[in-house]
Every structure is written in C-alpha cells, then in structure tokens.
Amino acid sequence: MLKMILLMLGLFLISAQLSVSYFCFCLIFMILSWLMVEGCFFSSMTFFGLDSLSWFLIMLSFWVILLMLISSNTYYFNNMFSSKFSMVMVLMLFLLFLTFSTLDMLSFYIFFEGSLIPIYILIMGWGYQPERLQAGIYLFLYTIMASLPLLISLILMSKTLSGFSMCFLKNSFSFINPGIWFIFSMLAFLVKLPVFYFHLWLPKAHVEAPVSGSMMLAGVLLKLGCYGMMRFMMFFDVMVSYLSSFMVSLGLLGGLSVSYICMRQVDLKSLIAYSSVSHMGLLLAGLGSWGLWGYSGGLYMCVAHGLCSSGLFFMSGVVYDRSGSRSIFINKGLLNLMPSLSFWWFLFCIGNMGAPIALNLIGELSLLGSILSFSFFSIFFLMLFSFMGACYSLFLFSSTQHGNYYSAIQSMYDGIVRDHLVLLLHFFPLVFLLVEVDLLSF
C-alpha cells in the first residue's frame, strides 16, 4: 500500500502542471489500490486480484510512465498541450492498471483494447510527420481485427458459464471446443506481442510516435500480448502441448528472419523496433515450449526488455533532438560529439544482446533452457539466434558511435542532467533485479 501511495505522490511531483482530470485520475488510483490491497473491493465477486505476474507488470507500468513524464518535460516548458499530455499519461496508466489486475475476462478485453486509445492519441497528437495518420490506421486495423474473434469466443463462452470469471475458465472445456478458443485467443495476443507475420504495424507506430509514445509501446504495451498469453495459456494445457511445435517454430524462425531485417535498417527507431520483434519471437518460443523455465523466463524478458528497449528509444530521441535526423548515416561519430551518452549506448546495447550485467541475461538463459528441454535439435537455431542478436546490437552501437561525423553538424551538446537521470533510472532496475532475481520467482 505504501508503494502505491509513494508512486502516486511521485506523479504529482514530476508533473509540472496539474489539471483537474489529472488529480481525479490519481485519486481514483489511490482509492483502487487501497481497496485492492486491503482485500475489500469486490471480495465476493473476485473482480480484482494480484499475483507475481500482474504485480511486476503493474510496477513496470508505473515506472515507465514516470520516466515518460520526466523525458517529456519540454512539453511543459514549451506549453505543448501539457495538461492534455498529463491526462493521456494517467488515462494510459489507469487502463493498464485495470488490465493487469482484473479477473473478469470481458473487463480484461475492454481494458486490453482500451489501452490503444491513449497511444493512438499520443501518435496523432504529438507525432512527427504526416505519415502518423497511416501509422494510426495500421495500429487500429491490426489490433482490433485480430481481437474480434476473441470477443466472439468470450461471448459464446459466457452463455455456458453464466459469467466471465477467470476462476471458472477450465469449466468451458466440456462445452466449447478448446482448440478454436485457443487459436482465437492467441491470434489477439500474437498481434499485440507482436511476432513475425503480425508485426507490420509496430515499426510504423514507433517511427511516427514521439519519444514518450515509443517508450510506452516498447515498455508496457507490447507486454500486454505476453501477459495475455501467459494468463490464458495456463488453462489450455492440452492445446499448448499440441501446438508447441508450431509456436516454437514460429518464434524461432520469425525472430531469426527479423534479425536479418535489423541488419538492413538505416533508421534508428526502426532498428530498435525490429529488435523488439526479434526478442518477442524468442519469448514466444519459450512460452510454446511449455515449461517452468519458459514461463518464468517470459516474465524476466518482459521486465528486462521493457526497461532496456525503452532506454534505447529514449536515447534515439535524444539524438533526434540534437541532430534533427534518425538516420544512421547522419548520426555517426557520436563518441566524439557526445562522449558521456556513448557510455549509456554501450550499456544498453550489451543489455539488448543479453550480455552479463543486465537482467536480459537471465531471461534469455531461462528461455534458451526451456526451448532446449523441449527439443535439443533447436540448438542450431538458438546459436544463430544469439549470434544475430549480438550482430545487430553491435551494429547499432558501432554505426552510431564510431566513424566520421556528418560535416553539416556543427555542434551537438552532450547529455544534460535529465538525460542521465532517465537513463540511470532505466538501467538501475536491470542490475538490481539481476542481483535479486528471486524477487521475480513465482
């Protein structure tokens, strides 16, 4: 309870201008948190609940949104609709909080899809180029069309169960074909994850979104698909084992294909976005292997990738603010121009490749162990997968930090205190959770 209150007080202190709606949303958060922790909110209906999975994703949501407010302080200084930006941030946090804590399947679907609204407003309202209109359409078409079968299956199942409670989800097996329900459910989550073949909306959304939008997409919204899969796969033991080969193959081959696409990118944001798709492919393969290592490694990867990828997008936003371009060919030689930020580029790139010192190492090792226990012949794909992950991470670092800088750039000032603060708050949890990895155990 004290953690929730301190986090909400942090939101009050960080925001420079508080609107009435912002205050109301924060007050609602504090009331809901107190009621849920005390166990007196819908206790007879079991409407809300927390476990290790939902708790850490809620903490990740709080943490990333606090960092988004710090990194977007120019909106407050330049009066770029700062009160509306605060309202969108807290609306997003409100929907994510309800998504990760609800035990009602229909409410989960509503909050799951409602989280698209704030990110759509961010892309359309604070985006960069006119192409953000197309990016918003891609975002809505991919996610909503893939989620419609899930809504239909939930409505059909409610007629049998006389309710939407997750506590009675296993009872649906004797009435509804679990295979069809499982495929429909996974289709909605695969698009949100996203994995190869369902990922085309993600690079467009990242490129056109502001820095805070990219941080939210990579930090929390991609974890909605992982959370939904981890939550619903527990009720489909037979179907998961039946489709394990398909899920492992899709994750490994799709992630490996995206790794090759990363090596051909010339845009910083596109490269980081495609690397996220590659990591999510490994996560899908680990979940499809259906083992305890894969399940716990999925949670490790969610938290680690959310922080590491969010930090990379923030640094790409810093480079864009200094040079006015996201092109890798223009942003070269940053080691000479911005030496202190080069240190953070190095730390986050080695974290992105799963090297020691970051939590990504534990997540990837757990997923690799789960996949190998499922099929030892996948070791050849895993070796190539790890090699390509190191390749595009080193390519990102070396292509931006080394070489001759663009002659048209006269000067680029190094990182300010805000930049170092945001990057430190991104990287500190990765090191802390690596040391205290038992905190994430189930």
Secondary structure, DSSP 8 states (H G I E B T S, - for coil): -HHHHHHHHHHHHH-SS--HHHHHHHHHHHHHHHHHHHT-SSTTTT-B---HHHHHHHHHHHHHHHHHHHHTTHHHHTTSSHHHHHHHHHHHHHHHHHHHHB-BHHHHHHHHHHTHHHHHHHHHHH-SSTTHHHHHHHHHHHHHHHHHHHHHHHHHHHHHHTS-BGGGGGGGGGTS-HHHHHHHHHHHHHHHTT-TTS-THHHHHHHHS-HHHHHHIIIIIHHHHHHHHHHHGGG-HHHHHHSHHHHHHHHHHHHHHHHHHHTT--BHHHHHHHHHHHHHHHHHHHHHT-SHHHHHHHHHHHHHHHHHHHHHHHHHHHHHHHHS--BTTTS--HHHH-HHHHHHHHHHHHHHTT-TTSTHHHHHHHHHHHHHHH-GGGHHHHHHHHHHHHHHHHHHHHHHHSS---TT--------HHHHHHHHHHHHHHHHHHHTGGGG--
